[in-house]
Structure formats: structure tokens, C-alpha cells
Amino acid sequence: MNGKGPLLLKFDYHLDDSDPDVFLLRRQDGAFVAAFSARGATREGIVEAAREDYLGLLREHVGLLGLASRREKVGA
């Protein structure tokens, strides 16, 4: 570590625009994250969906690795 904070793994997302009416946000492994109307999709909405998904993945893996704080484990 360089003392600047935790090292986060890079995780890529992409838009699947194979359907002209719907954009699908997918993870690098192809897993579905969110769907957006092709006409109503905004950059901000797509970025927010990716951010929420990424934070959820981090929380899940922290718990699996036993790295959560005691407070988080107890649910306080």
C-alpha cells in the first residue's frame, strides 16, 4: 500500500445496445446490472447504477473475506 487509502480492484461496465429500445448495463463478466430506456437514459443515471452495483460488490466481498468491522457484523 502507498498510504493513500485502500487499493480497489478495477471493475469494468459496458452498455449492451443490441436492442434499439433498451440499453442494458452489464459487468465485465456479462452479468446484468440495470436496464434503461434508450430514449430516456442519462449519463448520470447509468453512472449511478454502476456505482451502486460496484459498492454492493465491495460490501459483499468484504463480508465474505471477514474484513467487515465488528459493528457491521453485529448489525449495529
FENRA-V959789 format. One record per residue. N is the residue number from 0. RES is the residue in one small letter. PSI is psi in whole degrees, -180 to 180 (none if undefined). Layout:
n:N res:RES psi:PSI
n:N res:RES psi:PSI
This chain:
n:0 res:m psi:152
n:1 res:n psi:7
n:2 res:g psi:1
n:3 res:k psi:2
n:4 res:g psi:180
n:5 res:p psi:149
n:6 res:l psi:121
n:7 res:l psi:138
n:8 res:l psi:144
n:9 res:k psi:137
n:10 res:f psi:124
n:11 res:d psi:148
n:12 res:y psi:153
n:13 res:h psi:159
n:14 res:l psi:128
n:15 res:d psi:110
n:16 res:d psi:31
n:17 res:s psi:-23
n:18 res:d psi:124
n:19 res:p psi:-16
n:20 res:d psi:-19
n:21 res:v psi:133
n:22 res:f psi:132
n:23 res:l psi:127
n:24 res:l psi:126
n:25 res:r psi:151
n:26 res:r psi:171
n:27 res:q psi:-25
n:28 res:d psi:4
n:29 res:g psi:-5
n:30 res:a psi:139
n:31 res:f psi:137
n:32 res:v psi:-51
n:33 res:a psi:159
n:34 res:a psi:144
n:35 res:f psi:142
n:36 res:s psi:134
n:37 res:a psi:-31
n:38 res:r psi:-30
n:39 res:g psi:0
n:40 res:a psi:137
n:41 res:t psi:153
n:42 res:r psi:-43
n:43 res:e psi:-43
n:44 res:g psi:-41
n:45 res:i psi:-44
n:46 res:v psi:-42
n:47 res:e psi:-41
n:48 res:a psi:-43
n:49 res:a psi:-42
n:50 res:r psi:-47
n:51 res:e psi:-41
n:52 res:d psi:-44
n:53 res:y psi:-44
n:54 res:l psi:-38
n:55 res:g psi:-41
n:56 res:l psi:-41
n:57 res:l psi:-46
n:58 res:r psi:-44
n:59 res:e psi:-46
n:60 res:h psi:-33
n:61 res:v psi:-44
n:62 res:g psi:-42
n:63 res:l psi:-33
n:64 res:l psi:-3
n:65 res:g psi:27
n:66 res:l psi:-4
n:67 res:a psi:148
n:68 res:s psi:163
n:69 res:r psi:-39
n:70 res:r psi:-44
n:71 res:e psi:-38
n:72 res:k psi:-39
n:73 res:v psi:-25
n:74 res:g psi:19
n:75 res:a psi:none
